[in-house]
Amino acid sequence: MLVLSFALPITPQATQATDSPMPLLFDKRERLPRPDLSAVLRLRFLTSTDFPPFNFADQTGRLAGFHVDLARELCAELGLEAKCQIQALPYGDLANALAEGQGEAVIAGVAPTEALRARFSFSRPFMMLPARFVVSRRATLSGEDARALFGKTVGVVGGTAHEAMLKAYFPTLKPKAFEDRAALYSALIGGDVEVGFADALQLSFWANGTASQSCCRLFDGPYFSQDFLGEGLTVMVTRSDPRVVEAIDSGLAALSRDGRLQEIYLRYFPYDLYAQPAGAIAPGSQALR
C-alpha cells in the first residue's frame, strides 16, 4: 500500500481559463453549500496505481496523476490539507476498503452502478470521457465532420458500448467489429479500415504517440452519451458522514469555477481529447442523451 500525506505544498491556484478545452459540468453561477468541516478528523482518498494518466506510481514510486492532483486541490480548497491522505490499493479492493472504513472517498474512475449506489454516495460528475472517430491520413474525405463518412466502413471493438453507440447514432455507417483495441489499431495502421470509433482518451494518446506510426488523426466530435458512456467521472464516498460528499461537491464546483480543475486536466491530457477540428458541425449536434 502506498500512502501519500497531503501535508505538502499545494500547487498555486490557476487563473480562470478563458477558453477551456475541457467541458465544464458545473454552472459558473452555481454556489453549492459547504458544510462545517471543523469536526472532521481526516479525509482519506483511496485510489489505485494502474489507471494512467488518472492515477499511477511515477518512477520514484510516488503517487501521481490527474486524480491525485485533484484530491490534493480538493483538500486545499476545503482547508483540510493537514487532515488529508491518499492510499493506493488494488482496484478490485477499493469498494470493500471504503465499506470497511479504510477511507472516506474513492477517486479512481469507479463507474456508478445501481449496486454501488445502494452502498455508497457519489459526487457530481467532474469530467466526461467522450467517443471520437479516428481517420487514416491517407483517407480522402469531402469534409471535416461525420457527414463526410457517409457509407464508410468504421472499425470498432465488438461487444462494447462504443459499438452500440456507433450503430445507434450513425446508422449510415458500416461497423466492422474487431476483437480488441490492438486489432483495431493494427487494421488502421495497415489500411484494412480507414476509420475507427472508440474512446476519445485512448485514441488521443494512441494517435499522438509512436505506436500509431503517425497513420491517423482524430476526426470530428467529441461525442457524449450518458446512455452508452455513463455519467462521467465521480468520487465514490462513504455514507457514514454525509458532510463528505457535500463538501466534495462544493469543492469540485469551486475548482471548476476558478479554472483549477481545467489546469489539472491540461497537465495530463492531450488538448484534442475535446477539441473540434475547423469546419466541424456545431456542438449542439453532438450526441448527448
Secondary structure as GFF3:
##gff-version 3
##sequence-region A 1 289
A	DSSP	beta_strand	2	5	.	.	.	ID=ss1
A	DSSP	beta_strand	43	47	.	.	.	ID=ss2
A	DSSP	beta_strand	50	51	.	.	.	ID=ss3
A	DSSP	beta_strand	55	57	.	.	.	ID=ss4
A	DSSP	beta_strand	63	64	.	.	.	ID=ss5
A	DSSP	alpha_helix	66	77	.	.	.	ID=ss6
A	DSSP	three_ten_helix	81	83	.	.	.	ID=ss7
A	DSSP	beta_strand	84	88	.	.	.	ID=ss8
A	DSSP	three_ten_helix	91	93	.	.	.	ID=ss9
A	DSSP	alpha_helix	94	99	.	.	.	ID=ss10
A	DSSP	beta_strand	105	106	.	.	.	ID=ss11
A	DSSP	alpha_helix	114	117	.	.	.	ID=ss12
A	DSSP	beta_strand	121	122	.	.	.	ID=ss13
A	DSSP	beta_strand	131	136	.	.	.	ID=ss14
A	DSSP	three_ten_helix	146	149	.	.	.	ID=ss15
A	DSSP	beta_strand	153	157	.	.	.	ID=ss16
A	DSSP	alpha_helix	161	169	.	.	.	ID=ss17
A	DSSP	beta_strand	174	178	.	.	.	ID=ss18
A	DSSP	alpha_helix	181	190	.	.	.	ID=ss19
A	DSSP	beta_strand	195	199	.	.	.	ID=ss20
A	DSSP	alpha_helix	200	208	.	.	.	ID=ss21
A	DSSP	three_ten_helix	210	212	.	.	.	ID=ss22
A	DSSP	beta_strand	216	223	.	.	.	ID=ss23
A	DSSP	alpha_helix	226	229	.	.	.	ID=ss24
A	DSSP	beta_strand	236	237	.	.	.	ID=ss25
A	DSSP	alpha_helix	242	258	.	.	.	ID=ss26
A	DSSP	alpha_helix	260	268	.	.	.	ID=ss27
A	DSSP	three_ten_helix	271	273	.	.	.	ID=ss28
A	DSSP	three_ten_helix	283	285	.	.	.	ID=ss29
###
